Amino acid sequence: MASSTGSQTLPVSKVSSIADQNFDYMFKLLIIGNSAVGKTSLLFRYADHTFTPAFVSTVGIDFKVKTIHRKDKRIKLQIWDTAGQERYRTITTAYYRGAMGFLLVYDITSSDSFIAVQNWATQIKTYSWDNAQVVLVGNKMDLDEERMVPQDQGSHLAAQLGFGFFETSAKDNVNVKEAFECLVNRICERMSKSEEGINCAMPSGSQCETPQKFGQYCAC
Ligand SMILES: Nc1nc2c(ncn2[C@@H]2O[C@H](COP(=O)(O)OP(=O)(O)OP(=O)(O)O)[C@@H](O)[C@H]2O)c(=O)[nH]1
């Protein structure tokens, strides 16, 4: 649902049919990062208010839905949890293109997962829309005695990449809601910016025949 020429735009589902009156907009978000950094745990904490100490590695991709309110609008979040393991990379990157925002997660007790952030950022740049928003998340901040990545390194890298930044604990429920909602706020801010330069022309054969400009995004 995005422009095929000119500046790239993001797809927004603006709901108008009677069947879908439970929300005004749908945002598709993706959680990415190395295996075992806590992506699934962050999603379960945010969407279901639960935490499980057991590690069951995600196979492929899965999602949960959560509805939140911004001003007078109901926003349905479709949050996709991707597998961090390399062998699922082809499947998971196929989902990047329709995403409006990414939670890019590393584990503060794992230098490798932090080093990998650059690669994940490159993947976002390669496979997603130009306007996609990103929040970098250093998870497992409850394990401070095992910390390998200082907080200021995380915030410095996020600033360099133009991403938001939070340290979180899915286990202790610290900053989880804040990180997700920072991402939503960044998307909303982007949507409210000037429409200039946005080209909502659809490729021929597109299901979306009359796209409308909506801030920096296109809506069907
Ligand atoms: N101490 C602590 N452990 C956590 C936290 N978040 C997740 N874990 C644990 O870390 C392990 C991995 O968590 P997952 O959420 O499954 O990791 P993942 O990133 O989804 O992993 P993949 O599905 O393989 O990509 C599990 O044993 C979790 O219980 C946290 O904030 N603190």
Ligand as a Chemical Component Dictionary entry (heavy atoms), coordinates in Angstrom:
data_LIG
# 
_chem_comp.id                   LIG 
_chem_comp.type                 NON-POLYMER 
_chem_comp.pdbx_formal_charge   0 
_chem_comp.three_letter_code    LIG 
# 
loop_
_chem_comp_atom.comp_id 
_chem_comp_atom.atom_id 
_chem_comp_atom.alt_atom_id 
_chem_comp_atom.type_symbol 
_chem_comp_atom.charge 
_chem_comp_atom.model_Cartn_x 
_chem_comp_atom.model_Cartn_y 
_chem_comp_atom.model_Cartn_z 
_chem_comp_atom.pdbx_ordinal 
LIG N1  N1  N 0 16.516 -11.554 33.909 1  
LIG C1  C1  C 0 15.791 -11.328 32.798 2  
LIG N2  N2  N 0 15.554 -12.334 31.926 3  
LIG C2  C2  C 0 14.824 -12.052 30.819 4  
LIG C3  C3  C 0 14.300 -10.768 30.575 5  
LIG N3  N3  N 0 13.651 -10.817 29.384 6  
LIG C4  C4  C 0 13.734 -12.072 28.953 7  
LIG N4  N4  N 0 14.450 -12.844 29.799 8  
LIG C5  C5  C 0 14.769 -14.268 29.661 9  
LIG O1  O1  O 0 15.630 -14.426 28.543 10 
LIG C6  C6  C 0 15.344 -15.638 27.863 11 
LIG C7  C7  C 0 15.049 -15.363 26.397 12 
LIG O2  O2  O 0 13.870 -14.597 26.305 13 
LIG P1  P1  P 0 12.942 -14.592 24.983 14 
LIG O3  O3  O 0 11.934 -13.529 25.210 15 
LIG O4  O4  O 0 12.444 -15.943 24.677 16 
LIG O5  O5  O 0 14.012 -14.177 23.886 17 
LIG P2  P2  P 0 13.815 -13.886 22.320 18 
LIG O6  O6  O 0 14.619 -12.667 22.013 19 
LIG O7  O7  O 0 12.370 -13.843 21.995 20 
LIG O8  O8  O 0 14.504 -15.142 21.645 21 
LIG P3  P3  P 0 14.248 -15.788 20.171 22 
LIG O9  O9  O 0 12.822 -16.198 20.122 23 
LIG O10 O10 O 0 15.196 -16.959 20.071 24 
LIG O11 O11 O 0 14.597 -14.755 19.163 25 
LIG C8  C8  C 0 14.162 -16.276 28.600 26 
LIG O12 O12 O 0 14.665 -17.244 29.502 27 
LIG C9  C9  C 0 13.530 -15.115 29.356 28 
LIG O13 O13 O 0 12.861 -15.499 30.524 29 
LIG C10 C10 C 0 14.562 -9.724  31.511 30 
LIG O14 O14 O 0 14.154 -8.576  31.381 31 
LIG N5  N5  N 0 15.319 -10.066 32.619 32 
# 
loop_
_chem_comp_bond.comp_id 
_chem_comp_bond.atom_id_1 
_chem_comp_bond.atom_id_2 
_chem_comp_bond.value_order 
_chem_comp_bond.pdbx_ordinal 
LIG N1  C1  SING 1  
LIG C1  N2  DOUB 2  
LIG C1  N5  SING 3  
LIG N2  C2  SING 4  
LIG C2  C3  DOUB 5  
LIG C2  N4  SING 6  
LIG C3  N3  SING 7  
LIG C3  C10 SING 8  
LIG N3  C4  DOUB 9  
LIG C4  N4  SING 10 
LIG N4  C5  SING 11 
LIG C5  O1  SING 12 
LIG C5  C9  SING 13 
LIG O1  C6  SING 14 
LIG C6  C7  SING 15 
LIG C6  C8  SING 16 
LIG C7  O2  SING 17 
LIG O2  P1  SING 18 
LIG P1  O3  DOUB 19 
LIG P1  O4  SING 20 
LIG P1  O5  SING 21 
LIG O5  P2  SING 22 
LIG P2  O6  DOUB 23 
LIG P2  O7  SING 24 
LIG P2  O8  SING 25 
LIG O8  P3  SING 26 
LIG P3  O9  DOUB 27 
LIG P3  O10 SING 28 
LIG P3  O11 SING 29 
LIG C8  O12 SING 30 
LIG C8  C9  SING 31 
LIG C9  O13 SING 32 
LIG C10 O14 DOUB 33 
LIG C10 N5  SING 34 
# 
